[in-house]
Amino acid sequence: MKDEFLIRHASEEECPIILEFIKKIAAYEKLSNQVQATPEDLNQAIFVDKTCNVIFAVLNQKIIGFALYFYNFSTFKGKKGLYLEDLYIDEEYRKMQYGTKVFQYLIELAKSQNCGRMEWSCLDWNQKAIDFYKSFNARPMDGWTIFRLDEKDM
């Protein structure tokens, strides 16, 4: 029997599952202590305010990964862009091309939405992710530094 793989948008009742995946990626990135989101926060952001979108990677009706993305805007291009905040595939399903399929889905989505570009951040130490992204001809943005103001600093 052939595996059935699909990519679909998350539904409102799946906010606890989205949070589980956020916690998984935070653990992988050694940032678990920074997760403050609740299912209620996610519901508000994704389904009420429509600030971002979540897709699931589903294999044989089991959710094995997720991606969270939103749209930003490039003044230079004069177009919106797709910003990939998180992409995570459960460890036992890595190296099976499911992450590739999710990433390709997002590329096609960006093209169909007439985005001028697609961007994301990647931790410097995550060589597996860097190699994965470079396999799509993505390039790091040398000469740019990401800055952040947290709520307490604003």
C-alpha positions, 0 to 999 in steps of 0.5 A: 500500500502506498503512503498517502501524503498531503499538505493541508491548512490547519483548522481552529480546533487544531490550535493545541496541535500547532502549539505542540509543533511550536514546542517541538521546534523550540526544543530542537532550537534549544529555545524551549524556555522562550515559548509563551504562546497558548492555544488561545493566543494561536487561535486569535492570531491565526483564525481571528486576526488572520495574522499568519497561516499554518499548514500541516504535513499529513502522512496516512492521516497522521500530522508529521509536520507543520509550517507557519507563514505570513505575508510581509511587504518589500518596498524595493519590489513593491510586492508582498513576500511570503515569510516562513516563520517555522518549518518542522518535520518530526524527526522520524520522517526527516530525510524522506522528502516530506520537508522538501514537499512542504517547502516546494508547496510554500514556493508554489504558494508564493508564486501563485500569490505574486510574491516578490520573494520568500524569506526566513531566518535560520540559526547559524548552527543549524547546518542541516537546515542551511544545506536544505535551503541551499539545495533550493538555491536560497542564499544567506543574506550577508551584510544583514543583521536581524534586530528585535525588540521584545514586548518589555523593550517596546 
